[in-house]
Amino acid sequence: MCLEGAIMTKEETSKEEQVGFHKGALSTLAKERQEMLKILQIVEQLMQLHIKGLKELGVDLEAQAKELENEKKKPKKPIDEML
């Protein structure tokens, strides 16, 4: 039985440790991303419920958003005219 294959050099061990570290980090980050997506879905559902509640109360958020956008498009007066 040859022991050459069983003995690893310092570089090989270091490389394997680095590969393991990166793989572990990616695995952890993938799980974190899944949890973030779950949180995002919950937040989106809650926002939709509040939008629905406002619509039931007669508040038109789309119209308000259009008004704000139109106000942004209006040319602003020069500062000397404001004084």
SEGUGU-243489 format. One record per atom (N, C-alpha, C): residue in three letters; atom name; y, x, z negated. Coordinates in pm, 1 decimal. Layout:
+---------+-------+----------+----------+----------+
: residuo : atomo :        y :        x :        z :
+---------+-------+----------+----------+----------+
:     ALA :    CA :        Y :        X :        Z :
...
+---------+-------+----------+----------+----------+
//
This chain:
+---------+-------+----------+----------+----------+
: residuo : atomo :        y :        x :        z :
+---------+-------+----------+----------+----------+
:     MET :     N :   -117.3 :     83.4 :      0.0 :
:     MET :    CA :      0.0 :      0.0 :      0.0 :
:     MET :     C :    123.7 :     87.9 :      0.0 :
:     CYS :     N :    213.9 :     59.3 :     88.4 :
:     CYS :    CA :    333.7 :    140.5 :    104.7 :
:     CYS :     C :    447.5 :     80.1 :     23.8 :
:     LEU :     N :    518.5 :    159.7 :    -52.4 :
:     LEU :    CA :    628.6 :    112.1 :   -135.7 :
:     LEU :     C :    764.2 :    123.2 :    -67.1 :
:     GLU :     N :    767.0 :    177.3 :     51.7 :
:     GLU :    CA :    894.4 :    194.7 :    121.2 :
:     GLU :     C :    966.3 :     62.5 :    142.6 :
:     GLY :     N :    893.3 :    -40.8 :    176.9 :
:     GLY :    CA :    954.3 :   -171.5 :    200.6 :
:     GLY :     C :   1002.6 :   -237.9 :     73.0 :
:     ALA :     N :    941.5 :   -205.4 :    -41.1 :
:     ALA :    CA :    977.4 :   -267.1 :   -167.9 :
:     ALA :     C :   1098.4 :   -201.6 :   -232.1 :
:     ILE :     N :   1127.6 :    -77.9 :   -196.0 :
:     ILE :    CA :   1241.4 :     -6.5 :   -254.4 :
:     ILE :     C :   1363.8 :    -30.3 :   -166.7 :
:     MET :     N :   1471.1 :    -79.0 :   -230.7 :
:     MET :    CA :   1593.6 :   -107.0 :   -155.6 :
:     MET :     C :   1699.4 :     -4.2 :   -191.2 :
:     THR :     N :   1776.7 :     28.2 :    -92.3 :
:     THR :    CA :   1887.1 :    119.9 :   -118.5 :
:     THR :     C :   2001.3 :     43.3 :   -183.4 :
:     LYS :     N :   2098.4 :    118.2 :   -232.7 :
:     LYS :    CA :   2214.4 :     57.6 :   -298.2 :
:     LYS :     C :   2291.6 :    -32.4 :   -200.9 :
:     GLU :     N :   2305.2 :     12.6 :    -75.7 :
:     GLU :    CA :   2378.7 :    -63.6 :     24.9 :
:     GLU :     C :   2309.5 :   -196.0 :     55.9 :
:     GLU :     N :   2176.3 :   -193.7 :     67.7 :
:     GLU :    CA :   2102.2 :   -316.0 :     99.1 :
:     GLU :     C :   2113.3 :   -417.0 :    -14.2 :
:     THR :     N :   2101.3 :   -371.6 :   -136.7 :
:     THR :    CA :   2113.7 :   -460.4 :   -251.3 :
:     THR :     C :   2253.4 :   -519.1 :   -255.9 :
:     SER :     N :   2351.5 :   -435.9 :   -235.3 :
:     SER :    CA :   2489.8 :   -480.2 :   -237.9 :
:     SER :     C :   2514.5 :   -584.3 :   -128.3 :
:     LYS :     N :   2461.0 :   -560.1 :     -9.8 :
:     LYS :    CA :   2478.3 :   -654.3 :    100.7 :
:     LYS :     C :   2410.8 :   -787.0 :     68.5 :
:     GLU :     N :   2289.5 :   -781.6 :     13.9 :
:     GLU :    CA :   2218.6 :   -904.0 :    -21.9 :
:     GLU :     C :   2292.2 :   -980.6 :   -130.7 :
:     GLU :     N :   2348.9 :   -907.8 :   -227.0 :
:     GLU :    CA :   2426.7 :   -973.3 :   -332.1 :
:     GLU :     C :   2549.6 :  -1040.9 :   -273.8 :
:     GLN :     N :   2613.6 :   -973.6 :   -179.8 :
:     GLN :    CA :   2731.8 :  -1031.1 :   -116.5 :
:     GLN :     C :   2696.2 :  -1155.8 :    -37.2 :
:     VAL :     N :   2586.0 :  -1150.4 :     35.9 :
:     VAL :    CA :   2541.1 :  -1266.7 :    112.6 :
:     VAL :     C :   2512.6 :  -1382.7 :     17.6 :
:     GLY :     N :   2444.8 :  -1354.2 :    -92.6 :
:     GLY :    CA :   2415.1 :  -1457.7 :   -191.3 :
:     GLY :     C :   2541.3 :  -1516.3 :   -251.7 :
:     PHE :     N :   2637.3 :  -1429.7 :   -280.5 :
:     PHE :    CA :   2764.5 :  -1475.3 :   -336.2 :
:     PHE :     C :   2834.3 :  -1570.9 :   -239.5 :
:     HIS :     N :   2844.5 :  -1530.9 :   -112.8 :
:     HIS :    CA :   2912.7 :  -1614.6 :    -13.4 :
:     HIS :     C :   2838.8 :  -1746.3 :     10.8 :
:     LYS :     N :   2707.3 :  -1740.7 :     15.8 :
:     LYS :    CA :   2629.4 :  -1863.5 :     34.7 :
:     LYS :     C :   2647.6 :  -1957.2 :    -84.2 :
:     GLY :     N :   2647.0 :  -1902.0 :   -204.3 :
:     GLY :    CA :   2667.7 :  -1983.1 :   -323.9 :
:     GLY :     C :   2805.8 :  -2046.2 :   -325.5 :
:     ALA :     N :   2905.1 :  -1967.3 :   -286.2 :
:     ALA :    CA :   3042.2 :  -2019.1 :   -281.3 :
:     ALA :     C :   3053.2 :  -2132.7 :   -180.4 :
:     LEU :     N :   2993.2 :  -2115.4 :    -63.6 :
:     LEU :    CA :   2997.7 :  -2221.0 :     38.3 :
:     LEU :     C :   2928.1 :  -2347.4 :     -8.9 :
:     SER :     N :   2816.8 :  -2331.5 :    -76.2 :
:     SER :    CA :   2744.0 :  -2446.2 :   -128.2 :
:     SER :     C :   2830.3 :  -2522.7 :   -229.3 :
:     THR :     N :   2892.9 :  -2448.9 :   -319.7 :
:     THR :    CA :   2979.5 :  -2511.2 :   -420.4 :
:     THR :     C :   3097.6 :  -2581.0 :   -354.3 :
:     LEU :     N :   3160.8 :  -2514.3 :   -258.2 :
:     LEU :    CA :   3276.5 :  -2573.0 :   -190.1 :
:     LEU :     C :   3238.5 :  -2697.3 :   -109.5 :
:     ALA :     N :   3120.8 :  -2697.6 :    -49.8 :
:     ALA :    CA :   3075.2 :  -2815.4 :     23.9 :
:     ALA :     C :   3059.2 :  -2935.0 :    -69.9 :
:     LYS :     N :   3006.1 :  -2909.8 :   -189.3 :
:     LYS :    CA :   2992.3 :  -3017.0 :   -288.4 :
:     LYS :     C :   3129.7 :  -3065.0 :   -335.3 :
:     GLU :     N :   3222.3 :  -2972.5 :   -354.4 :
:     GLU :    CA :   3358.1 :  -3008.4 :   -394.6 :
:     GLU :     C :   3425.6 :  -3093.8 :   -286.9 :
:     ARG :     N :   3402.5 :  -3057.6 :   -160.6 :
:     ARG :    CA :   3460.3 :  -3134.7 :    -50.4 :
:     ARG :     C :   3405.5 :  -3276.9 :    -49.4 :
:     GLN :     N :   3276.0 :  -3291.5 :    -75.0 :
:     GLN :    CA :   3216.1 :  -3425.1 :    -80.9 :
:     GLN :     C :   3279.8 :  -3507.8 :   -191.7 :
:     GLU :     N :   3302.3 :  -3445.9 :   -306.5 :
:     GLU :    CA :   3365.3 :  -3517.9 :   -417.6 :
:     GLU :     C :   3509.5 :  -3555.1 :   -383.8 :
:     MET :     N :   3580.8 :  -3465.3 :   -315.5 :
:     MET :    CA :   3718.7 :  -3496.0 :   -275.6 :
:     MET :     C :   3720.8 :  -3614.2 :   -178.4 :
:     LEU :     N :   3625.5 :  -3619.9 :    -88.2 :
:     LEU :    CA :   3618.9 :  -3731.8 :      5.5 :
:     LEU :     C :   3593.8 :  -3863.2 :    -68.3 :
:     LYS :     N :   3509.2 :  -3858.5 :   -171.3 :
:     LYS :    CA :   3484.3 :  -3978.6 :   -251.4 :
:     LYS :     C :   3613.3 :  -4024.2 :   -318.5 :
:     ILE :     N :   3687.3 :  -3928.8 :   -376.3 :
:     ILE :    CA :   3813.6 :  -3962.0 :   -442.5 :
:     ILE :     C :   3912.3 :  -4019.9 :   -341.0 :
:     LEU :     N :   3920.1 :  -3958.8 :   -223.8 :
:     LEU :    CA :   4009.8 :  -4007.0 :   -119.5 :
:     LEU :     C :   3975.5 :  -4150.0 :    -78.3 :
:     GLN :     N :   3847.6 :  -4180.8 :    -67.1 :
:     GLN :    CA :   3805.8 :  -4316.3 :    -31.2 :
:     GLN :     C :   3845.8 :  -4416.1 :   -138.8 :
:     ILE :     N :   3832.4 :  -4377.8 :   -264.4 :
:     ILE :    CA :   3871.2 :  -4466.6 :   -374.3 :
:     ILE :     C :   4021.7 :  -4491.2 :   -370.7 :
:     VAL :     N :   4099.1 :  -4384.3 :   -350.5 :
:     VAL :    CA :   4245.2 :  -4397.1 :   -344.0 :
:     VAL :     C :   4283.9 :  -4488.1 :   -227.5 :
:     GLU :     N :   4219.1 :  -4470.2 :   -114.2 :
:     GLU :    CA :   4248.9 :  -4553.3 :      3.4 :
:     GLU :     C :   4218.3 :  -4700.5 :    -24.6 :
:     GLN :     N :   4106.3 :  -4727.5 :    -89.7 :
:     GLN :    CA :   4071.7 :  -4866.0 :   -124.4 :
:     GLN :     C :   4175.6 :  -4927.3 :   -217.3 :
:     LEU :     N :   4218.9 :  -4850.6 :   -316.2 :
:     LEU :    CA :   4319.8 :  -4900.2 :   -409.4 :
:     LEU :     C :   4452.5 :  -4927.1 :   -337.9 :
:     MET :     N :   4489.7 :  -4838.0 :   -247.4 :
:     MET :    CA :   4613.3 :  -4859.2 :   -170.7 :
:     MET :     C :   4603.8 :  -4986.1 :    -87.0 :
:     GLN :     N :   4489.1 :  -5007.7 :    -24.8 :
:     GLN :    CA :   4471.8 :  -5128.1 :     56.7 :
:     GLN :     C :   4481.7 :  -5254.1 :    -28.4 :
:     LEU :     N :   4428.2 :  -5249.1 :   -150.0 :
:     LEU :    CA :   4439.0 :  -5364.5 :   -239.4 :
:     LEU :     C :   4584.4 :  -5392.9 :   -275.7 :
:     HIS :     N :   4662.3 :  -5288.6 :   -300.2 :
:     HIS :    CA :   4803.1 :  -5307.2 :   -333.3 :
:     HIS :     C :   4882.8 :  -5357.4 :   -212.3 :
:     ILE :     N :   4849.8 :  -5308.7 :    -94.7 :
:     ILE :    CA :   4915.0 :  -5356.9 :     27.5 :
:     ILE :     C :   4885.2 :  -5505.1 :     46.7 :
:     LYS :     N :   4759.8 :  -5542.1 :     26.0 :
:     LYS :    CA :   4721.1 :  -5683.0 :     37.8 :
:     LYS :     C :   4796.4 :  -5768.2 :    -64.1 :
:     GLY :     N :   4808.6 :  -5718.1 :   -188.1 :
:     GLY :    CA :   4881.3 :  -5790.7 :   -291.4 :
:     GLY :     C :   5027.4 :  -5810.0 :   -255.0 :
:     LEU :     N :   5088.9 :  -5707.1 :   -198.6 :
:     LEU :    CA :   5228.5 :  -5719.4 :   -156.7 :
:     LEU :     C :   5244.2 :  -5818.2 :    -41.7 :
:     LYS :     N :   5150.5 :  -5817.5 :     52.2 :
:     LYS :    CA :   5155.6 :  -5913.4 :    164.0 :
:     LYS :     C :   5146.0 :  -6055.8 :    111.5 :
:     GLU :     N :   5058.6 :  -6076.4 :     12.8 :
:     GLU :    CA :   5044.3 :  -6209.5 :    -45.7 :
:     GLU :     C :   5173.0 :  -6254.5 :   -115.2 :
:     LEU :     N :   5251.2 :  -6157.5 :   -162.8 :
:     LEU :    CA :   5378.4 :  -6188.4 :   -228.5 :
:     LEU :     C :   5494.6 :  -6196.6 :   -128.9 :
:     GLY :     N :   5464.0 :  -6179.0 :     -0.9 :
:     GLY :    CA :   5566.1 :  -6193.3 :    102.5 :
:     GLY :     C :   5641.1 :  -6065.2 :    135.6 :
:     VAL :     N :   5593.5 :  -5952.4 :     88.6 :
:     VAL :    CA :   5658.6 :  -5825.5 :    118.6 :
:     VAL :     C :   5595.8 :  -5768.1 :    245.0 :
:     ASP :     N :   5680.9 :  -5741.6 :    345.9 :
:     ASP :    CA :   5632.2 :  -5687.1 :    472.3 :
:     ASP :     C :   5661.5 :  -5537.3 :    476.6 :
:     LEU :     N :   5563.1 :  -5458.5 :    442.7 :
:     LEU :    CA :   5581.2 :  -5313.5 :    438.6 :
:     LEU :     C :   5603.8 :  -5254.4 :    577.6 :
:     GLU :     N :   5542.7 :  -5312.9 :    679.4 :
:     GLU :    CA :   5559.0 :  -5261.5 :    815.5 :
:     GLU :     C :   5703.3 :  -5276.8 :    860.6 :
:     ALA :     N :   5763.9 :  -5391.9 :    829.4 :
:     ALA :    CA :   5903.5 :  -5413.9 :    866.3 :
:     ALA :     C :   5994.2 :  -5316.3 :    791.9 :
:     GLN :     N :   5966.0 :  -5292.2 :    665.9 :
:     GLN :    CA :   6045.8 :  -5197.8 :    587.7 :
:     GLN :     C :   6033.4 :  -5056.1 :    643.0 :
:     ALA :     N :   5914.8 :  -5019.3 :    684.8 :
:     ALA :    CA :   5893.2 :  -4886.4 :    742.3 :
:     ALA :     C :   5971.1 :  -4871.6 :    872.8 :
:     LYS :     N :   5972.4 :  -4977.4 :    954.4 :
:     LYS :    CA :   6048.2 :  -4973.6 :   1080.8 :
:     LYS :     C :   6197.4 :  -4961.1 :   1052.7 :
:     GLU :     N :   6247.4 :  -5031.6 :    950.9 :
:     GLU :    CA :   6388.5 :  -5022.3 :    914.5 :
:     GLU :     C :   6425.2 :  -4879.9 :    873.3 :
:     LEU :     N :   6341.0 :  -4818.5 :    792.8 :
:     LEU :    CA :   6366.3 :  -4681.1 :    749.8 :
:     LEU :     C :   6367.0 :  -4585.1 :    868.9 :
:     GLU :     N :   6276.4 :  -4607.0 :    961.8 :
:     GLU :    CA :   6269.6 :  -4521.0 :   1079.0 :
:     GLU :     C :   6393.6 :  -4538.2 :   1165.5 :
:     ASN :     N :   6440.1 :  -4661.7 :   1179.6 :
:     ASN :    CA :   6561.2 :  -4686.8 :   1257.8 :
:     ASN :     C :   6682.7 :  -4621.4 :   1191.8 :
:     GLU :     N :   6689.4 :  -4624.7 :   1059.9 :
:     GLU :    CA :   6800.2 :  -4560.9 :    988.3 :
:     GLU :     C :   6800.3 :  -4410.4 :   1010.5 :
:     LYS :     N :   6684.6 :  -4351.1 :   1018.5 :
:     LYS :    CA :   6675.2 :  -4207.1 :   1041.8 :
:     LYS :     C :   6721.2 :  -4170.6 :   1181.6 :
:     LYS :     N :   6702.9 :  -4261.4 :   1276.6 :
:     LYS :    CA :   6738.7 :  -4233.8 :   1415.8 :
:     LYS :     C :   6888.7 :  -4247.6 :   1441.2 :
:     LYS :     N :   6959.3 :  -4320.7 :   1353.9 :
:     LYS :    CA :   7102.8 :  -4340.1 :   1372.4 :
:     LYS :     C :   7174.9 :  -4206.9 :   1359.1 :
:     PRO :     N :   7273.1 :  -4184.2 :   1448.0 :
:     PRO :    CA :   7349.1 :  -4059.0 :   1435.3 :
:     PRO :     C :   7433.5 :  -4060.4 :   1307.9 :
:     LYS :     N :   7437.8 :  -3947.9 :   1241.0 :
:     LYS :    CA :   7514.2 :  -3937.8 :   1117.9 :
:     LYS :     C :   7658.3 :  -3897.9 :   1150.2 :
:     LYS :     N :   7749.9 :  -3948.1 :   1067.6 :
:     LYS :    CA :   7890.9 :  -3914.7 :   1086.0 :
:     LYS :     C :   7913.6 :  -3770.0 :   1044.6 :
:     PRO :     N :   8004.4 :  -3705.1 :   1114.9 :
:     PRO :    CA :   8040.8 :  -3569.4 :   1071.9 :
:     PRO :     C :   8104.2 :  -3573.9 :    932.9 :
:     ILE :     N :   8092.9 :  -3468.8 :    859.5 :
:     ILE :    CA :   8139.7 :  -3465.9 :    721.6 :
:     ILE :     C :   8292.2 :  -3486.5 :    712.7 :
:     ASP :     N :   8367.7 :  -3439.9 :    812.7 :
:     ASP :    CA :   8513.0 :  -3456.8 :    806.3 :
:     ASP :     C :   8553.7 :  -3602.8 :    819.4 :
:     GLU :     N :   8473.1 :  -3683.8 :    888.3 :
:     GLU :    CA :   8501.9 :  -3827.3 :    897.0 :
:     GLU :     C :   8466.6 :  -3898.6 :    767.4 :
:     MET :     N :   8370.4 :  -3845.0 :    695.6 :
:     MET :    CA :   8331.4 :  -3906.8 :    569.3 :
:     MET :     C :   8436.0 :  -3884.2 :    461.3 :
:     LEU :     N :   8513.9 :  -3776.4 :    473.3 :
:     LEU :    CA :   8616.6 :  -3745.0 :    373.8 :
:     LEU :     C :   8739.1 :  -3821.2 :    408.5 :
+---------+-------+----------+----------+----------+
//
